[in-house]
Amino acid sequence: MSWKLIPRPLVDRSSLDLSAIQPDRFRDLDVDAVARVRLGLGNEPIELGECFDIEGAGGDDFVEIAGSVKTSIYLGIGMKSGILRVSGDCGRLTGVEAEGGTIDVAGSVGFGAGSAMRGGLLRVQGDAGSGLGGAYPGSSIGMRDGTILVAGSAGDDVGLAMRRGLIAIGGSAGAGTGRSMIAGSIFVAGTVAKGTGAGMKRGTIVLMDENTLIDEAVSPTFAATGRFRPHFLAIYLRRLDELGFAVDPRLFGCECERYNGDLIERGIGEILVCNPYSVT
């Protein structure tokens, strides 16, 4: 069995701290105990049963939120195991500091989803706000590990100062994608905006749209270093496909144009621009 939480109208009108909703913590609770779980409504505590109708029972590490919680904050923060599924939109800072488990969002997520993530999987069927997989304001390190998949588009500063892990965006990404990146991998199927890879130290950014205007998106502190067929690309794409991320089959075995940089940071990061028509 699993728990189903059905949002009441109060949830859509208020900024609700959902950090206490954790699949592993709910496993051994009965319905009365779940109803008494303390959430945060502004600066005041509120019981979960005042915000959600509750169905199901414990026994499995599975919690479904059957509706949108788009004004929420901190859903899945520090999550360690289990599955947390949202059938609508989610608010700010979803899945931050997650260490394991899976967060599935059928809609979109707000600012800072997956910030400082340490493991697990965050999968979003809609769009994501700015700061996806990035660093907290004032922090020098963003996402440390784990996987983030967004079927739609994402805002600015995707993977800001990310240290490790994988981010894949099915649509476009905003300004500063991979800015100050320390390591890790970012895949973008659509377009990117200015400042892509600015200040990156290591890591790989893969741009899968052959129409990418590299001179507009990437600063002059990146140098074109030739074309090649990266063998690792097919491995990553196969993994993304296994996780349900849409992959253009023409990308398997394609050539990429490589740009190394940021040269002000020793120039050992790389941006790869795929050419899906170069497969032999």
C-alpha positions as a LaTeX table, in Angstrom:
\begin{tabular}{lrrr}
\hline
Residue & $x$ (\AA) & $y$ (\AA) & $z$ (\AA) \\
\hline
Met1 & 0.00 & 0.00 & 0.00 \\
Ser2 & 0.97 & 3.64 & $-0.34$ \\
Trp3 & $-0.22$ & 7.07 & 0.72 \\
Lys4 & $-2.21$ & 9.43 & $-1.48$ \\
Leu5 & $-2.44$ & 13.07 & $-0.39$ \\
Ile6 & $-5.12$ & 15.12 & $-2.12$ \\
Pro7 & $-4.54$ & 18.90 & $-1.81$ \\
Arg8 & $-7.32$ & 21.03 & $-0.36$ \\
Pro9 & $-7.96$ & 24.60 & $-1.66$ \\
Leu10 & $-5.78$ & 26.03 & 1.14 \\
Val11 & $-2.69$ & 24.55 & $-0.56$ \\
Asp12 & $-3.07$ & 26.65 & $-3.72$ \\
Arg13 & $-3.44$ & 29.89 & $-1.79$ \\
Ser14 & $-0.49$ & 29.65 & 0.57 \\
Ser15 & 3.27 & 29.12 & 0.63 \\
Leu16 & 3.38 & 25.76 & 2.33 \\
Asp17 & 6.56 & 24.14 & 3.67 \\
Leu18 & 6.27 & 20.44 & 2.69 \\
Ser19 & 9.70 & 19.35 & 3.93 \\
Ala20 & 8.12 & 16.87 & 6.36 \\
Ile21 & 6.60 & 14.79 & 3.54 \\
Gln22 & 9.15 & 11.98 & 3.18 \\
Pro23 & 8.28 & 8.48 & 1.84 \\
Asp24 & 10.57 & 6.60 & 4.23 \\
Arg25 & 9.21 & 8.47 & 7.26 \\
Phe26 & 5.60 & 7.74 & 6.28 \\
Arg27 & 6.12 & 3.96 & 5.86 \\
Asp28 & 5.24 & 2.95 & 9.42 \\
Leu29 & 2.63 & 5.62 & 10.18 \\
Asp30 & $-1.12$ & 5.13 & 10.38 \\
Val31 & $-3.60$ & 7.60 & 8.92 \\
Asp32 & $-3.98$ & 9.53 & 12.18 \\
Ala33 & $-0.22$ & 9.93 & 12.52 \\
Val34 & 0.08 & 11.15 & 8.91 \\
Ala35 & $-2.69$ & 13.68 & 9.53 \\
Arg36 & $-0.76$ & 15.03 & 12.54 \\
Val37 & 2.52 & 15.54 & 10.66 \\
Arg38 & 3.56 & 19.18 & 11.06 \\
Leu39 & 3.97 & 21.30 & 7.95 \\
Gly40 & 4.75 & 25.02 & 7.82 \\
Leu41 & 2.32 & 27.73 & 6.73 \\
Gly42 & 4.34 & 30.94 & 6.67 \\
Asn43 & 5.82 & 31.22 & 10.16 \\
Glu44 & 3.14 & 29.03 & 11.71 \\
Pro45 & 2.92 & 25.23 & 12.02 \\
Ile46 & $-0.07$ & 23.46 & 10.53 \\
Glu47 & $-1.06$ & 19.79 & 10.51 \\
Leu48 & $-0.98$ & 17.87 & 7.23 \\
Gly49 & $-4.61$ & 16.79 & 7.70 \\
Glu50 & $-5.72$ & 20.42 & 7.47 \\
Cys51 & $-4.12$ & 20.76 & 4.02 \\
Phe52 & $-4.70$ & 17.35 & 2.43 \\
Asp53 & $-7.30$ & 14.63 & 2.30 \\
Ile54 & $-5.51$ & 11.36 & 3.04 \\
Glu55 & $-6.09$ & 7.98 & 1.39 \\
Gly56 & $-4.25$ & 4.66 & 1.50 \\
Ala57 & $-1.98$ & 3.15 & 4.10 \\
Gly58 & 1.69 & 2.70 & 4.94 \\
Gly59 & 3.93 & $-0.24$ & 4.18 \\
Asp60 & 5.74 & 1.04 & 1.09 \\
Asp61 & 8.10 & 3.96 & 0.63 \\
Phe62 & 5.68 & 5.63 & $-1.77$ \\
Val63 & 3.77 & 8.89 & $-1.42$ \\
Glu64 & 1.61 & 10.42 & $-4.14$ \\
Ile65 & 0.41 & 14.00 & $-4.07$ \\
Ala66 & $-2.67$ & 13.83 & $-6.29$ \\
Gly67 & $-2.76$ & 17.41 & $-7.54$ \\
Ser68 & $-0.71$ & 20.60 & $-7.80$ \\
Val69 & 1.28 & 22.15 & $-4.97$ \\
Lys70 & 2.73 & 24.97 & $-7.05$ \\
Thr71 & 3.07 & 27.40 & $-4.14$ \\
Ser72 & 4.94 & 24.89 & $-1.99$ \\
Ile73 & 8.57 & 24.94 & $-0.86$ \\
Tyr74 & 11.05 & 22.22 & 0.11 \\
Leu75 & 9.10 & 19.16 & $-1.07$ \\
Gly76 & 11.51 & 16.21 & $-0.93$ \\
Ile77 & 14.32 & 18.14 & 0.77 \\
Gly78 & 17.04 & 15.74 & 1.90 \\
Met79 & 15.05 & 12.73 & 0.66 \\
Lys80 & 16.97 & 9.49 & 1.12 \\
Ser81 & 14.82 & 6.73 & $-0.39$ \\
Gly82 & 11.46 & 5.79 & $-1.81$ \\
Ile83 & 9.26 & 7.42 & $-4.43$ \\
Leu84 & 7.53 & 10.78 & $-4.19$ \\
Arg85 & 5.11 & 11.44 & $-7.04$ \\
Val86 & 3.27 & 14.69 & $-7.79$ \\
Ser87 & 0.50 & 14.59 & $-10.41$ \\
Gly88 & 0.58 & 18.38 & $-10.96$ \\
Asp89 & 2.94 & 21.32 & $-10.51$ \\
Cys90 & 5.44 & 21.76 & $-7.67$ \\
Gly91 & 6.81 & 24.91 & $-6.09$ \\
Arg92 & 10.23 & 26.26 & $-5.19$ \\
Leu93 & 13.26 & 24.26 & $-4.02$ \\
Thr94 & 11.81 & 20.85 & $-4.83$ \\
Gly95 & 14.24 & 18.00 & $-4.12$ \\
Val96 & 17.01 & 20.18 & $-2.71$ \\
Glu97 & 19.78 & 18.25 & $-0.92$ \\
Ala98 & 18.16 & 14.93 & $-1.95$ \\
Glu99 & 20.43 & 11.95 & $-1.33$ \\
Gly100 & 18.42 & 9.13 & $-2.92$ \\
Gly101 & 15.05 & 7.93 & $-4.09$ \\
Thr102 & 12.94 & 9.28 & $-6.94$ \\
Ile103 & 10.85 & 12.43 & $-7.22$ \\
Asp104 & 8.47 & 12.35 & $-10.19$ \\
Val105 & 6.62 & 15.56 & $-11.08$ \\
Ala106 & 3.99 & 15.39 & $-13.82$ \\
Gly107 & 3.88 & 19.18 & $-14.14$ \\
Ser108 & 6.47 & 21.93 & $-13.69$ \\
Val109 & 8.75 & 22.94 & $-10.79$ \\
Gly110 & 9.73 & 26.37 & $-9.52$ \\
Phe111 & 13.03 & 28.04 & $-8.67$ \\
Gly112 & 15.99 & 26.05 & $-7.39$ \\
Ala113 & 14.78 & 22.49 & $-7.90$ \\
Gly114 & 17.54 & 19.99 & $-7.13$ \\
Ser115 & 19.87 & 22.62 & $-5.62$ \\
Ala116 & 22.75 & 21.03 & $-3.69$ \\
Met117 & 21.38 & 17.60 & $-4.66$ \\
Arg118 & 23.58 & 14.71 & $-3.51$ \\
Gly119 & 21.92 & 11.70 & $-5.17$ \\
Gly120 & 18.70 & 10.19 & $-6.41$ \\
Leu121 & 16.54 & 11.10 & $-9.40$ \\
Leu122 & 14.40 & 14.18 & $-9.99$ \\
Arg123 & 12.21 & 13.78 & $-13.08$ \\
Val124 & 10.02 & 16.66 & $-14.31$ \\
Gln125 & 7.58 & 16.30 & $-17.19$ \\
Gly126 & 6.97 & 20.05 & $-17.52$ \\
Asp127 & 9.32 & 23.03 & $-17.19$ \\
Ala128 & 11.76 & 24.06 & $-14.48$ \\
Gly129 & 12.53 & 27.51 & $-13.07$ \\
Ser130 & 15.94 & 29.10 & $-12.72$ \\
Gly131 & 18.71 & 27.59 & $-10.60$ \\
Leu132 & 17.96 & 23.96 & $-11.51$ \\
Gly133 & 20.61 & 21.71 & $-9.93$ \\
Gly134 & 22.57 & 24.77 & $-8.91$ \\
Ala135 & 24.05 & 26.30 & $-5.79$ \\
Tyr136 & 22.23 & 28.01 & $-2.97$ \\
Pro137 & 22.68 & 31.80 & $-2.99$ \\
Gly138 & 26.08 & 32.46 & $-1.46$ \\
Ser139 & 27.29 & 28.87 & $-1.83$ \\
Ser140 & 30.25 & 27.94 & $-4.02$ \\
Ile141 & 29.08 & 24.38 & $-4.80$ \\
Gly142 & 25.80 & 23.31 & $-6.40$ \\
Met143 & 24.56 & 19.84 & $-7.24$ \\
Arg144 & 26.99 & 17.20 & $-5.94$ \\
Asp145 & 25.53 & 14.03 & $-7.52$ \\
Gly146 & 22.34 & 12.48 & $-8.79$ \\
Thr147 & 20.26 & 12.88 & $-11.95$ \\
Ile148 & 17.81 & 15.60 & $-13.01$ \\
Leu149 & 15.63 & 15.14 & $-16.11$ \\
Val150 & 13.37 & 17.91 & $-17.39$ \\
Ala151 & 11.19 & 17.16 & $-20.42$ \\
Gly152 & 10.39 & 20.84 & $-21.01$ \\
Ser153 & 12.52 & 23.96 & $-20.75$ \\
Ala154 & 14.51 & 25.43 & $-17.86$ \\
Gly155 & 15.35 & 28.95 & $-16.70$ \\
Asp156 & 18.69 & 30.63 & $-16.07$ \\
Asp157 & 21.72 & 29.15 & $-14.29$ \\
Val158 & 21.06 & 25.46 & $-14.88$ \\
Gly159 & 23.80 & 23.56 & $-13.02$ \\
Leu160 & 25.33 & 26.66 & $-11.45$ \\
Ala161 & 28.61 & 25.53 & $-9.82$ \\
Met162 & 27.58 & 21.87 & $-10.05$ \\
Arg163 & 30.22 & 19.49 & $-8.72$ \\
Arg164 & 29.02 & 16.14 & $-10.09$ \\
Gly165 & 25.92 & 14.51 & $-11.55$ \\
Leu166 & 23.80 & 14.63 & $-14.70$ \\
Ile167 & 21.22 & 17.18 & $-15.85$ \\
Ala168 & 19.24 & 16.77 & $-19.09$ \\
Ile169 & 16.85 & 19.38 & $-20.52$ \\
Gly170 & 14.46 & 18.39 & $-23.30$ \\
Gly171 & 13.66 & 21.97 & $-24.32$ \\
Ser172 & 15.61 & 25.20 & $-24.13$ \\
Ala173 & 17.75 & 26.49 & $-21.25$ \\
Gly174 & 18.23 & 30.09 & $-20.13$ \\
Ala175 & 21.30 & 32.23 & $-19.64$ \\
Gly176 & 24.30 & 30.91 & $-17.75$ \\
Thr177 & 23.78 & 27.19 & $-18.28$ \\
Gly178 & 26.74 & 25.47 & $-16.59$ \\
Arg179 & 28.06 & 28.75 & $-15.22$ \\
Ser180 & 31.01 & 28.20 & $-12.83$ \\
Met181 & 30.59 & 24.45 & $-13.34$ \\
Ile182 & 33.15 & 22.41 & $-11.39$ \\
Ala183 & 32.40 & 19.01 & $-12.97$ \\
Gly184 & 29.46 & 16.88 & $-14.11$ \\
Ser185 & 27.43 & 16.72 & $-17.32$ \\
Ile186 & 24.61 & 18.86 & $-18.74$ \\
Phe187 & 22.63 & 17.91 & $-21.85$ \\
Val188 & 20.33 & 20.41 & $-23.58$ \\
Ala189 & 18.17 & 19.30 & $-26.51$ \\
Gly190 & 16.97 & 22.81 & $-27.39$ \\
Thr191 & 18.58 & 26.21 & $-27.54$ \\
Val192 & 20.74 & 27.90 & $-24.91$ \\
Ala193 & 21.18 & 31.58 & $-24.10$ \\
Lys194 & 24.23 & 33.75 & $-23.45$ \\
Gly195 & 26.82 & 32.86 & $-20.84$ \\
Thr196 & 26.70 & 29.09 & $-21.39$ \\
Gly197 & 29.68 & 27.58 & $-19.55$ \\
Ala198 & 30.98 & 30.94 & $-18.36$ \\
Gly199 & 33.67 & 30.34 & $-15.75$ \\
Met200 & 33.39 & 26.54 & $-15.96$ \\
Lys201 & 36.40 & 24.67 & $-14.58$ \\
Arg202 & 35.70 & 21.12 & $-15.72$ \\
Gly203 & 32.76 & 19.09 & $-16.90$ \\
Thr204 & 30.85 & 18.65 & $-20.15$ \\
Ile205 & 27.94 & 20.56 & $-21.66$ \\
Val206 & 26.32 & 18.79 & $-24.62$ \\
Leu207 & 24.20 & 20.93 & $-26.93$ \\
Met208 & 22.05 & 18.60 & $-29.04$ \\
Asp209 & 20.50 & 21.23 & $-31.33$ \\
Glu210 & 22.63 & 21.55 & $-34.46$ \\
Asn211 & 21.25 & 25.08 & $-34.98$ \\
Thr212 & 22.92 & 26.38 & $-31.82$ \\
Leu213 & 24.44 & 29.81 & $-32.44$ \\
Ile214 & 27.65 & 29.19 & $-30.56$ \\
Asp215 & 28.98 & 32.75 & $-31.01$ \\
Glu216 & 25.89 & 34.14 & $-29.27$ \\
Ala217 & 25.66 & 31.55 & $-26.49$ \\
Val218 & 29.31 & 31.01 & $-25.57$ \\
Ser219 & 31.88 & 33.64 & $-24.64$ \\
Pro220 & 35.11 & 34.26 & $-26.63$ \\
Thr221 & 37.04 & 32.60 & $-23.80$ \\
Phe222 & 36.17 & 29.21 & $-25.36$ \\
Ala223 & 38.26 & 27.86 & $-28.22$ \\
Ala224 & 37.09 & 25.57 & $-31.02$ \\
Thr225 & 39.31 & 22.49 & $-30.93$ \\
Gly226 & 37.93 & 20.34 & $-33.74$ \\
Arg227 & 35.34 & 17.70 & $-34.56$ \\
Phe228 & 35.23 & 14.14 & $-33.24$ \\
Arg229 & 32.85 & 11.31 & $-32.36$ \\
Pro230 & 32.81 & 10.98 & $-28.55$ \\
His231 & 32.30 & 7.34 & $-27.59$ \\
Phe232 & 30.97 & 8.29 & $-24.15$ \\
Leu233 & 28.07 & 10.19 & $-25.73$ \\
Ala234 & 26.23 & 7.03 & $-26.78$ \\
Ile235 & 26.59 & 5.62 & $-23.25$ \\
Tyr236 & 25.01 & 8.72 & $-21.73$ \\
Leu237 & 22.26 & 8.86 & $-24.35$ \\
Arg238 & 21.42 & 5.21 & $-23.78$ \\
Arg239 & 21.14 & 5.87 & $-20.06$ \\
Leu240 & 18.88 & 8.86 & $-20.64$ \\
Asp241 & 16.69 & 6.77 & $-22.93$ \\
Glu242 & 16.41 & 4.07 & $-20.25$ \\
Leu243 & 15.21 & 6.72 & $-17.78$ \\
Gly244 & 12.46 & 7.83 & $-20.15$ \\
Phe245 & 14.14 & 10.98 & $-21.48$ \\
Ala246 & 13.38 & 11.55 & $-25.18$ \\
Val247 & 16.55 & 11.09 & $-27.23$ \\
Asp248 & 16.88 & 11.81 & $-30.95$ \\
Pro249 & 18.19 & 8.49 & $-32.37$ \\
Arg250 & 20.28 & 10.44 & $-34.92$ \\
Leu251 & 22.56 & 11.54 & $-32.07$ \\
Phe252 & 23.96 & 8.05 & $-31.49$ \\
Gly253 & 27.36 & 7.99 & $-33.18$ \\
Cys254 & 27.18 & 11.58 & $-34.43$ \\
Glu255 & 30.06 & 14.00 & $-34.73$ \\
Cys256 & 30.45 & 16.90 & $-32.30$ \\
Glu257 & 32.21 & 20.21 & $-32.55$ \\
Arg258 & 34.25 & 20.71 & $-29.39$ \\
Tyr259 & 34.89 & 24.01 & $-27.64$ \\
Asn260 & 37.27 & 24.01 & $-24.70$ \\
Gly261 & 37.13 & 26.53 & $-21.88$ \\
Asp262 & 36.64 & 28.57 & $-19.95$ \\
Leu263 & 40.20 & 29.63 & $-20.80$ \\
Ile264 & 40.27 & 31.96 & $-17.81$ \\
Glu265 & 39.85 & 28.78 & $-15.71$ \\
Arg266 & 42.58 & 26.68 & $-17.42$ \\
Gly267 & 40.31 & 25.67 & $-20.31$ \\
Ile268 & 39.72 & 22.00 & $-19.45$ \\
Gly269 & 35.94 & 22.08 & $-19.52$ \\
Glu270 & 34.18 & 21.29 & $-22.80$ \\
Ile271 & 31.08 & 22.26 & $-24.74$ \\
Leu272 & 30.05 & 19.81 & $-27.45$ \\
Val273 & 27.68 & 20.82 & $-30.25$ \\
Cys274 & 26.15 & 17.74 & $-31.87$ \\
Asn275 & 25.57 & 17.31 & $-35.59$ \\
Pro276 & 22.86 & 14.65 & $-35.94$ \\
Tyr277 & 23.35 & 14.50 & $-39.71$ \\
Ser278 & 26.97 & 13.33 & $-39.43$ \\
Val279 & 26.20 & 9.70 & $-38.50$ \\
Thr280 & 27.89 & 7.16 & $-40.75$ \\
\hline
\end{tabular}
